[in-house]
Amino acid sequence: MAVLAQTGMLTMTGWLWGWAVPSGLLLAAGAVLLPGVIRFLQEQGLTETNYRGCPVPTAGGVLLWGLLLLWYLYGTWAAPPSWPDNDRWMLAVTMVGFAGLLDDLLGEREVKGLRNHWKTWIGQRRVTTGIVKAGATLAAGMIVLLPEPDPSLSGTGLNLLEDSGPLWFFPLKLLLILLATNAVNLLDVRPGRALKGFFVSLLLLGWLAKESGAQANWNVWCLLVPLTIGAGLFARADLRGKAMLGDTGANVLGFALGVGFSQLTPISVQAAALTVLAGLHAITWRRSLSAIIERHALLRWLDQAGRGRG
């Protein structure tokens, strides 16, 4: 409530132009664009062989980025003055999304997982698209986490210390964003699995979120709302195996979640989330996540819920 009060969202006009109108426009735009995006990907041959051996259009995450761009343009041209400047956020998500698109277009399918990308880089001295994605995610995380410079503190070194808290938390937050980005990508190997992970994590974030200032909260939710709308619109096609998010979409959703947890939750929650993510990556380095899910009835039921037959 404090965030809404400070951003003017408690007034009917503020709520209408700040949330209702852009959300409605985005839903309409997404519904119109979705079939065309899937058809375009298919016509351009941007497909991936799914777990059943069938070619499926991939890189559907371009729809998510497109809706985020429309949201950003609305904030630039038509939103009320209470909307903050989201230039850095748009730049960061664009970097992550296009690094994922590069992997969808040119990625080596025989090199999968952070471990193998790392081994290829160290052993063969060869930069893979996975390494490019990791570098882009770290750079994007720094763009989001580092405070904007204050001219009044120029040359004093105080701006970073005062605005971002203890400096030793910065690597933790950056690693959290990196692992969250890749975690959604790890899930994107079966229809709907990545989106289910995203929505569950989003609900958990909403429950655990703690006030961290109106500006930080407003920025994060301005990032998450359009991506959530896009993910919801894309869910049916993904669940039915008609299209894939690809690295383009999975990385954008994971990055947004990582930013959300790093900006909206206490440091203790961030440490717990980082531990869970590290454990997930450690498990998937040695074992197949799909094989683990198949061996547990509840996980298998949750994983298959909502998919079409066949």
Protein Blocks (a to p, Z undefined) as FASTA:
>chain_A
ZZmmmnopmpmklmmmmmmmmmmmmmmmmmmmmmmmmmmmmmnopacddfkopacdehkl
mmmmmmmmmmmmmmmmmmcfklccfklmmmmmmmmmmmmmmmmmmocfklgcjklmmmmm
mmnopacfklmmmmmmmmmmmmmmpccddfklgonlmmmmmmnopfklmmmmmmmmmmmm
mmmmmmmmcghklmmmmmmmmmmmmmmpccebjklmmmmmmmmmmmmmmmmmmmmmmmno
pacfbjmlmmmmmmmmmmmmmmmpcfklmmmmmmmmmmmmmmmmmmcfklmmmmpmklmm
mmmgopaeZZ
